[in-house]
């Protein structure tokens, strides 16, 4: 157990100082709800949800210089600045694109690894959970 705790601490520390992760996403599922609700409320009781769908996407997130690259089907679609805040192993990556409130919630903790894309609309919020994905960390 001590080794697992040490590993988790080192992993979180390495993410804090080492700076690029790659997220390969193969399947997503979207949930829509009231923008004042928490992510748990939207996922558990959405206004609307979509069935899981296959995708071929990749996010490269550079924590040092705050840049996110988005790839679809192997081609770069966009490179955009981002504000990245990490606390307790969870990173909130806000994509700084004029006119949009979008980003990623990345939980890098060993026991609860997850990635969720979010996008606020005028009357709702979409949480797109990555249901099949891999996170490649620096070695």
Residue, then its C-alpha position, 0 to 999 in steps of 0.5 A: x500500500x505504501x508503494x502504491x501511495x508513493x507511486x501516486x504521489x510521484x505521478x502527480x508530482x511528475x505531472x505537475x513538473x513534466x509537461x505534456x500528456x497525450x489523450x487518445x480517445x476512441x469512444x465518447x458519450x454526451x450528457x446535457x443538463x442545466x448549466x448550474x448543475x454539477x457534473x454528477x447531476x447532469x450525468x445521473x439525471x440529464x435533460x438528454x443523453x446520446x448513446x456512446x459513439x466511436x471517435x478517433x481523436x487525440x488531445x496533446x496537452x502541454x502543461x508548461x506553455x498552456x497549449x492544447x492540440x486537437x487531432x481528428x482521424x490523425x490530422x491536427x484540427x486545432x492548436x489553441x491556448x489554454x488555462x490549466x489549473x491542477x489540484x489534487x490530481x485533477x486538471x481543469x483545462x479551459x480552452x481559451x477560444x473567443x466566444x466559447x466556454x469549453x474545456x477538459x476535466x482530467x482526473x489523473x489519479x490512479x484509482x479514478x482516472x477519467x476525462x470529460x469534455x465540457x461545453x457551456x451553451x446558452x441554455x444547457x451544458x454538455x458533458x462528454x465523458x470519454x468512455x474508451x481512452x488512453x492517457x500517455x504520460x511522459x516517461 
